[in-house]
Amino acid sequence: MMQQVPGWSIENGKLTRDVTVADFRAALVLVNKIGELAEQEGHHPDITIHSWNHVRIEFYTHSIQGISENDFIMAAKVNQLLPTA
């Protein structure tokens, strides 16, 4: 399913993406958009802001201790929220 989620990779057993945005404010906006989506879908990623303009998103399904189809679905939905270059 990796071909359906461009920009994502698998690291340490998690579906992961790093996104660079314009500034810290844009990072906060993105985190909040992803948070709203996660609440709607009931599937919550780990999200980290680092180096003031980088957002790291990680999906992992704890109940199966691995990556599920829902993780890929959520990654595709997150891709739709990302700013275009």
C-alpha positions in Angstrom: 0.0 0.0 0.0 3.0 2.3 0.2 2.4 3.5 -3.4 -0.9 4.9 -2.3 0.7 7.2 0.3 3.5 9.1 -1.4 6.0 10.8 1.0 5.5 8.2 3.7 8.0 5.6 4.8 8.1 2.8 7.4 10.5 3.4 10.2 10.7 1.3 13.4 7.5 -0.4 12.5 5.5 2.8 12.1 4.1 4.6 9.1 6.0 7.9 9.2 6.2 11.2 7.3 8.2 14.3 7.9 6.8 17.6 6.5 8.6 20.9 6.3 6.4 24.0 6.5 7.0 27.7 6.2 7.3 28.6 9.9 6.3 27.6 13.4 2.8 29.1 13.0 2.2 26.9 9.9 3.5 23.9 11.9 0.9 24.6 14.5 -1.9 25.0 11.9 -1.0 21.6 10.4 -0.8 19.8 13.7 -4.3 21.2 14.6 -5.7 20.1 11.2 -4.3 16.6 11.7 -5.7 16.6 15.2 -9.2 17.4 14.0 -9.0 14.7 11.4 -7.8 12.2 14.0 -10.6 13.1 16.3 -13.2 12.7 13.5 -11.7 9.3 12.5 -11.0 8.0 16.0 -7.4 7.1 15.0 -4.7 9.2 16.5 -1.1 9.6 15.3 2.0 10.6 17.2 2.8 14.2 16.1 6.0 16.1 16.8 7.1 19.6 15.9 10.8 20.0 15.7 13.3 22.5 14.4 10.5 25.1 14.4 9.1 24.2 11.0 9.2 20.4 10.7 6.3 18.2 11.6 6.7 14.4 12.1 3.6 12.2 11.9 3.6 8.5 12.9 0.8 6.0 12.6 0.8 2.7 14.4 -2.1 0.5 15.5 -1.4 -0.5 19.1 -4.0 -3.3 19.2 -2.2 -5.3 16.5 1.3 -3.9 17.4 1.9 -2.9 13.8 0.7 -1.0 10.8 -2.9 -1.6 9.8 -4.9 -0.7 6.7 -6.5 2.1 8.7 -3.0 3.6 9.2 -2.6 3.8 5.4 -6.1 5.3 5.0 -5.3 8.0 7.6 -1.9 8.7 5.9 -3.7 9.3 2.6 -6.1 11.6 4.4 -3.3 13.5 6.0 -1.6 13.9 2.6 -4.7 15.8 1.5 -4.2 18.3 4.3 -0.6 19.1 3.4 0.4 22.3 1.8 1.5 22.0 -1.8 5.1 23.0 -2.6 
